[in-house]
Amino acid sequence: MPARYDVDLDTLAGLLAAHPPYRVQQVWDGLYRQLRDPAAMTDLPKALRDELSALLPPSLELVTERVSDGGDTVKFLWRLHDDRTIESVLMAYRDRVTVCVSSQAGCAMGCGFCATGQAGFERHLRAGEIVEQVVRAMRVARDTGRRVCNVVFMGMGEPLANYHNTWAAVERLHGAAGLSARHITISTIGIVPGLRRLAGERLPVNVAVSLHAANDELRNQLVPVNKRYPLDELAAACRDYLAAKNRRLSFEWALIDGVNDRRRDAAELAALVRPLRAHVNLIPLNPTPGFLARGTPASGVRAFRDRLVELGVNVTVRRTRGAEIDAACGQLRETVALRSPRPAPVSAPAP
């Protein structure tokens, strides 16, 4: 049986074949524009509401919801039908509201400083499971008088390792939910074939590359997939994406004390990003139990930022949000898993 946001418009029409044709668009708008569960679609007959509730159950069951920053950050832990768990985060800023979604349960990329990477890979998410994270966050935002305008694929998992479902979710969010492609960002650790596929897609989404090191020796240690797609190949794919879409690239850099926050690290980073006219987001590393190194202290973050500015780099220090609610990717899931074991990781297909 399909879950609520797994069905496309044609499939929904098939499910509603016994009803007047106008009901199809009515239900579709109810799901995506009005953000309603079928039971709350009061413009439908009750019998149809009951039928839809049975035909299209939700994919996500809320395990826990944690709130911080005076209500501006909300982290959700969801349980899937097979008892896997995933996270998403709703973040309100002065000028925008963003939801950060997961594309996989777990992650196969093996980055040691990431709580999700430490846990291992479980499975890809279906497109509907990704979309439903956004819809559920949109409801929470709406209930506080806010509107989600940005979606970032920066939660659990590597979106480009689950390319088909990630892109299907992007198209659904753009078409059915009405989100601008220019307000959708796909983050990748550097899956070069996926970047090249993105360059050929019709929607000009934003791309953020989780870089963290700008020489192959260090990046091989921090980001193991770099051994497969080294920096020269990654930079070439980024150049091609920029040429195809003319959308500014972003590079994410988690600052680790004494590891990638030195003057030479800044020089290497600047040399890589300047030709791409890219923006750098500096992120003070969120501590995780499985990674002993600590994040760069505030003074070091400022010094690294200032050095990049001197070198002509457009740079922002991202504010750390929700540390007290385990808001770093994968942390809330690990905290809850200590109390209730989850299914074991499995081997991931090669990206």
C-alpha positions as CSV (number, residue, x, y, z in Angstrom):
1,M,0.0,0.0,0.0
2,P,1.4,3.4,-0.9
3,A,1.9,6.0,1.8
4,R,0.4,9.4,1.6
5,Y,3.1,11.3,-0.2
6,D,4.3,8.4,-2.3
7,V,1.6,8.8,-4.9
8,D,1.8,11.1,-7.8
9,L,-1.1,12.8,-9.4
10,D,-1.8,10.0,-11.9
11,T,-1.7,7.4,-9.2
12,L,-4.1,9.5,-7.1
13,A,-6.5,9.7,-10.0
14,G,-6.4,5.9,-10.3
15,L,-7.2,5.6,-6.6
16,L,-10.1,8.0,-7.0
17,A,-11.4,6.6,-10.3
18,A,-14.9,5.9,-8.7
19,H,-15.3,9.6,-7.7
20,P,-15.9,12.7,-9.8
21,P,-12.7,13.8,-11.6
22,Y,-12.6,17.2,-9.8
23,R,-12.0,15.4,-6.5
24,V,-8.4,14.5,-7.6
25,Q,-7.2,18.1,-7.8
26,Q,-9.2,18.9,-4.6
27,V,-7.3,16.2,-2.7
28,W,-4.0,17.1,-4.3
29,D,-4.3,20.7,-3.2
30,G,-5.5,19.6,0.2
31,L,-2.3,17.6,0.7
32,Y,0.2,20.1,-0.7
33,R,-1.3,23.6,-0.6
34,Q,-3.5,23.3,2.4
35,L,-1.2,20.9,4.2
36,R,-4.1,18.8,5.5
37,D,-4.4,15.2,6.5
38,P,-7.3,13.6,4.6
39,A,-9.4,13.6,7.8
40,A,-9.2,17.4,8.0
41,M,-10.3,18.0,4.4
42,T,-13.7,19.2,5.3
43,D,-14.6,20.1,1.7
44,L,-14.8,16.4,1.0
45,P,-17.6,14.0,2.0
46,K,-16.8,12.2,5.2
47,A,-17.0,8.8,3.4
48,L,-14.2,10.0,1.0
49,R,-12.1,11.3,3.9
50,D,-12.3,8.0,5.6
51,E,-11.5,6.2,2.4
52,L,-8.4,8.4,1.8
53,S,-7.2,8.0,5.4
54,A,-7.2,4.2,4.9
55,L,-5.8,4.3,1.4
56,L,-3.0,6.8,2.1
57,P,-1.5,6.4,5.6
58,P,1.3,8.7,6.7
59,S,4.9,7.6,6.3
60,L,6.2,9.3,9.4
61,E,5.3,8.7,13.1
62,L,6.6,11.4,15.4
63,V,8.9,9.9,18.1
64,T,9.9,13.1,19.8
65,E,10.0,16.8,19.1
66,R,12.5,19.2,20.8
67,V,12.4,23.0,20.8
68,S,15.1,25.5,21.4
69,D,16.1,29.1,20.6
70,G,12.8,30.5,21.9
71,G,10.8,28.3,19.5
72,D,12.9,29.2,16.5
73,T,14.5,25.7,16.2
74,V,12.4,22.6,16.3
75,K,14.0,19.1,15.8
76,F,11.9,16.1,14.9
77,L,12.7,12.5,15.2
78,W,10.5,10.3,13.0
79,R,9.9,6.6,12.9
80,L,9.4,4.9,9.5
81,H,7.2,1.9,8.8
82,D,10.2,-0.5,9.3
83,D,11.3,1.1,12.6
84,R,14.1,3.0,11.1
85,T,14.4,6.6,12.4
86,I,15.3,9.8,10.7
87,E,15.6,13.5,11.7
88,S,14.5,16.8,10.3
89,V,14.9,20.4,11.6
90,L,12.7,23.5,11.3
91,M,14.7,26.7,11.7
92,A,13.2,30.2,11.8
93,Y,15.4,33.2,11.0
94,R,14.6,36.9,10.9
95,D,14.1,36.8,7.1
96,R,13.3,33.2,6.3
97,V,12.1,29.8,7.6
98,T,14.0,26.7,6.5
99,V,13.4,23.0,6.9
100,C,16.4,20.7,6.8
101,V,15.5,17.1,5.6
102,S,17.0,13.7,5.6
103,S,17.4,11.7,2.4
104,Q,18.6,8.4,3.9
105,A,18.2,6.5,7.2
106,G,21.8,6.6,8.2
107,C,24.7,7.3,5.9
108,A,27.4,5.3,4.1
109,M,29.9,8.1,3.6
110,G,31.8,7.4,6.9
111,C,32.8,10.9,7.8
112,G,34.2,10.4,11.3
113,F,33.1,13.8,12.7
114,C,29.4,13.3,11.8
115,A,27.0,11.4,14.1
116,T,25.1,10.0,11.2
117,G,28.3,8.8,9.5
118,Q,29.4,7.1,12.7
119,A,26.1,5.1,12.8
120,G,26.3,3.7,9.3
121,F,23.9,3.2,6.5
122,E,20.4,1.6,6.8
123,R,18.4,2.4,3.7
124,H,17.4,5.1,1.1
125,L,14.3,7.1,1.8
126,R,11.5,7.1,-0.7
127,A,10.6,10.4,-2.3
128,G,7.3,10.4,-0.3
129,E,9.2,10.0,3.0
130,I,11.4,13.0,2.1
131,V,8.4,15.2,1.0
132,E,6.4,14.3,4.1
133,Q,9.2,15.7,6.3
134,V,8.7,19.1,4.5
135,V,4.9,19.0,4.7
136,R,4.9,18.2,8.4
137,A,7.4,21.0,9.1
138,M,5.3,23.4,7.1
139,R,2.3,22.6,9.3
140,V,4.3,23.4,12.4
141,A,5.5,26.6,10.9
142,R,2.0,27.6,9.8
143,D,0.6,27.0,13.3
144,T,3.1,29.7,14.6
145,G,2.2,32.1,11.8
146,R,5.3,31.4,9.7
147,R,5.8,30.0,6.2
148,V,8.5,27.7,5.1
149,C,10.3,29.2,2.1
150,N,13.6,27.2,2.0
151,V,14.3,23.4,1.9
152,V,17.8,22.1,2.4
153,F,18.9,18.5,1.9
154,M,21.4,18.7,4.7
155,G,20.0,16.1,7.1
156,M,20.9,12.5,7.5
157,G,22.3,10.8,4.4
158,E,24.0,11.7,1.1
159,P,21.3,13.0,-1.2
160,L,23.2,12.3,-4.4
161,A,23.7,8.6,-3.3
162,N,19.9,8.4,-3.4
163,Y,19.6,10.4,-6.6
164,H,16.3,9.2,-8.0
165,N,14.3,9.7,-4.9
166,T,16.0,13.0,-4.0
167,W,15.2,14.5,-7.4
168,A,11.7,13.1,-7.4
169,A,11.1,14.9,-4.1
170,V,12.6,18.1,-5.4
171,E,10.2,18.0,-8.4
172,R,7.2,17.3,-6.1
173,L,8.1,20.1,-3.8
174,H,8.6,22.5,-6.7
175,G,5.5,21.5,-8.6
176,A,2.9,20.4,-6.0
177,A,4.0,22.4,-2.9
178,G,5.0,25.5,-4.9
179,L,8.5,26.0,-3.6
180,S,10.9,27.8,-5.9
181,A,13.8,25.7,-7.2
182,R,16.1,28.6,-6.2
183,H,15.0,28.1,-2.6
184,I,16.0,24.4,-2.6
185,T,19.5,23.4,-1.7
186,I,21.0,19.9,-2.2
187,S,24.1,19.3,-0.1
188,T,26.6,16.7,-1.1
189,I,29.9,15.4,0.2
190,G,31.2,15.4,-3.4
191,I,29.5,12.6,-5.4
192,V,30.8,13.7,-8.8
193,P,28.4,11.7,-11.0
194,G,25.5,13.1,-9.1
195,L,26.7,16.6,-9.5
196,R,27.0,16.0,-13.3
197,R,23.5,14.7,-13.4
198,L,22.2,17.7,-11.5
199,A,23.8,20.0,-14.2
200,G,21.5,18.4,-16.8
201,E,18.3,18.7,-14.8
202,R,15.7,21.4,-15.7
203,L,15.4,22.9,-12.2
204,P,18.2,25.3,-11.1
205,V,18.5,24.2,-7.5
206,N,21.4,25.4,-5.3
207,V,24.3,23.1,-4.5
208,A,26.3,23.0,-1.3
209,V,29.5,20.9,-1.1
210,S,30.6,19.7,2.3
211,L,34.3,20.2,1.7
212,H,36.1,20.4,5.1
213,A,39.5,20.2,3.6
214,A,41.1,21.5,0.4
215,N,44.0,19.1,0.0
216,D,43.5,15.5,-0.9
217,E,45.6,14.1,1.9
218,L,43.6,15.7,4.7
219,R,40.3,15.3,2.9
220,N,40.9,11.6,2.4
221,Q,41.0,11.3,6.2
222,L,38.0,13.5,7.0
223,V,35.8,12.6,4.0
224,P,36.7,9.0,2.8
225,V,34.7,9.4,-0.5
226,N,37.4,11.8,-1.6
227,K,39.6,8.8,-2.4
228,R,37.0,7.9,-5.1
229,Y,36.3,11.5,-6.2
230,P,39.4,13.6,-5.5
231,L,39.4,17.4,-5.4
232,D,40.4,17.9,-9.0
233,E,37.4,15.9,-10.2
234,L,35.1,17.6,-7.7
235,A,36.3,21.1,-8.7
236,A,35.7,20.2,-12.4
237,A,32.2,19.0,-11.7
238,C,31.5,22.2,-9.8
239,R,32.8,24.3,-12.7
240,D,30.5,22.5,-15.0
241,Y,27.5,23.0,-12.7
242,L,28.2,26.7,-12.4
243,A,28.4,27.0,-16.2
244,A,25.2,25.1,-16.8
245,K,23.0,26.7,-14.1
246,N,24.8,30.0,-13.2
247,R,23.8,29.4,-9.6
248,R,26.3,30.3,-6.9
249,L,27.9,27.3,-5.3
250,S,28.4,27.0,-1.5
251,F,31.1,25.1,0.3
252,E,30.6,23.9,3.9
253,W,33.6,23.8,6.2
254,A,33.2,22.3,9.7
255,L,36.0,23.9,11.7
256,I,38.0,21.4,13.8
257,D,40.5,22.7,16.2
258,G,44.1,22.2,15.0
259,V,43.0,20.1,12.0
260,N,41.5,22.4,9.3
261,D,41.6,25.8,10.9
262,R,45.2,26.8,10.2
263,R,46.5,29.6,7.9
264,R,47.5,27.1,5.3
265,D,44.0,25.5,5.3
266,A,42.6,29.0,4.6
267,A,45.0,29.5,1.8
268,E,44.2,26.1,0.2
269,L,40.4,26.8,0.6
270,A,40.7,30.2,-1.0
271,A,42.6,28.9,-3.9
272,L,39.9,26.3,-4.6
273,V,36.8,28.5,-4.2
274,R,37.9,31.8,-5.8
275,P,37.9,30.6,-9.4
276,L,34.4,29.2,-8.7
277,R,33.1,32.5,-7.3
278,A,31.7,30.3,-4.5
279,H,30.5,31.2,-1.0
280,V,32.0,29.5,2.1
281,N,29.9,28.7,5.1
282,L,32.1,28.1,8.2
283,I,30.5,25.8,10.8
284,P,31.9,25.5,14.3
285,L,32.0,21.7,14.7
286,N,29.2,20.3,16.8
287,P,30.7,17.8,19.3
288,T,29.7,14.1,18.8
289,P,30.5,11.2,21.2
290,G,32.3,9.3,18.5
291,F,34.8,12.0,17.5
292,L,37.3,13.1,20.0
293,A,38.5,16.3,18.3
294,R,36.8,19.5,19.3
295,G,35.4,22.4,17.3
296,T,37.5,25.5,16.8
297,P,36.9,28.0,19.6
298,A,35.2,31.3,18.7
299,S,38.4,33.3,18.5
300,G,39.8,30.8,16.0
301,V,36.6,30.9,14.0
302,R,36.9,34.6,13.7
303,A,40.6,34.5,12.8
304,F,39.9,31.9,10.0
305,R,37.0,34.0,8.7
306,D,39.2,37.1,8.6
307,R,42.0,35.3,6.8
308,L,39.5,34.1,4.1
309,V,38.2,37.7,3.7
310,E,41.8,38.9,3.3
311,L,42.2,36.3,0.6
312,G,39.1,37.5,-1.3
313,V,36.6,34.8,-0.3
314,N,32.9,35.5,0.3
315,V,32.4,33.9,3.7
316,T,29.8,33.5,6.4
317,V,30.0,32.0,9.9
318,R,26.9,29.9,10.4
319,R,25.3,30.3,13.8
320,T,25.2,27.0,15.7
321,R,21.6,26.2,16.6
322,G,20.0,23.8,19.0
323,A,23.1,22.2,20.6
324,E,21.1,21.6,23.7
325,I,18.5,19.5,21.8
326,D,21.0,17.4,19.9
327,A,20.5,19.4,16.7
328,A,23.6,18.2,14.9
329,C,22.8,15.7,12.2
330,G,22.2,12.3,13.7
331,Q,22.6,13.3,17.4
332,L,19.0,13.1,18.5
333,R,18.6,9.7,16.9
334,E,21.6,8.4,18.7
335,T,20.4,9.8,22.0
336,V,17.0,8.0,21.6
337,A,18.7,4.8,20.3
338,L,20.5,4.5,23.6
339,R,17.1,3.8,25.2
340,S,15.6,1.7,22.4
341,P,17.9,-0.3,19.9
342,R,17.2,0.3,16.2
343,P,17.7,-2.1,13.3
344,A,21.4,-2.8,12.4
345,P,23.2,-0.9,9.6
346,V,23.5,-2.6,6.2
347,S,25.9,-2.2,3.3
348,A,25.1,0.7,1.0
349,P,25.1,0.5,-2.8
350,A,28.0,2.4,-4.3
351,P,27.2,6.0,-5.3
